[in-house]
Amino acid sequence: MRYVGLGLAAVAMLLASGAVARERKSAAVTDPDKIICRSEENTGSRLSKTKRCMSARDWAAEKAANQQDIERVQANRYKNN
């Protein structure tokens, strides 16, 4: 019975942390001019990282452009054979 209580407590903590993460994410989405910095690994190095800072609007535009590129490559994959 003790383990069931611990399991329920763990599940409750996971659900609560997910709710907090969604709140943070929605706060970032509401302000498109908020500057967000991300650390990206450099290709060819295990240790080197580059910090990139852009507005939330710019990150969203880059994500959309990357998604379009992926879809274009996947759509044209079998046409060249």
C-alpha positions in Angstrom: 0.0 0.0 0.0 2.9 2.3 0.8 4.3 1.9 -2.8 0.9 2.7 -4.3 0.9 6.0 -2.4 4.4 6.8 -3.6 3.4 6.0 -7.1 0.4 8.2 -7.0 2.5 11.0 -5.5 5.0 10.6 -8.3 2.3 10.7 -11.0 0.8 13.9 -9.4 4.2 15.5 -9.4 4.7 14.7 -13.1 1.3 16.1 -14.0 2.0 19.3 -12.0 5.3 19.8 -13.7 3.7 19.3 -17.1 1.2 22.0 -16.3 3.9 24.4 -15.2 5.8 23.7 -18.5 2.7 24.4 -20.5 2.2 27.7 -18.7 5.8 28.8 -19.4 5.4 27.8 -23.0 2.2 29.7 -23.4 3.8 32.8 -21.8 6.5 32.7 -24.3 4.0 32.4 -27.2 2.0 35.4 -26.0 5.0 37.8 -26.4 6.4 37.4 -29.9 9.1 40.0 -29.1 10.5 38.2 -26.1 14.2 37.2 -26.6 14.9 33.5 -26.2 18.5 32.2 -26.1 19.3 28.6 -27.0 22.6 26.7 -26.9 23.3 24.7 -30.0 26.0 22.1 -30.4 28.5 22.7 -33.2 28.9 20.1 -35.9 32.1 18.1 -35.6 32.7 18.9 -32.0 31.6 17.1 -28.8 32.2 20.1 -26.5 31.8 23.3 -28.5 28.4 25.0 -28.3 27.1 28.3 -29.8 24.6 30.4 -28.0 21.9 31.9 -30.4 19.5 34.6 -29.2 16.4 35.6 -31.3 12.9 36.8 -30.7 10.1 34.2 -30.3 8.8 35.4 -33.7 12.1 34.7 -35.3 12.4 31.2 -33.7 8.9 30.4 -35.0 9.8 31.6 -38.5 13.0 29.5 -38.5 11.1 26.4 -37.3 8.5 26.9 -40.1 11.2 27.3 -42.7 13.0 24.2 -41.5 9.7 22.2 -41.6 9.1 23.4 -45.2 12.5 22.3 -46.2 12.0 18.8 -44.7 8.7 18.4 -46.4 10.1 19.5 -49.7 13.0 17.0 -49.5 10.6 14.2 -48.4 8.2 15.0 -51.2 11.0 15.0 -53.9 12.8 11.9 -52.5 11.3 9.4 -55.0 10.9 11.7 -58.0 14.6 11.7 -58.9 14.9 7.9 -59.3 
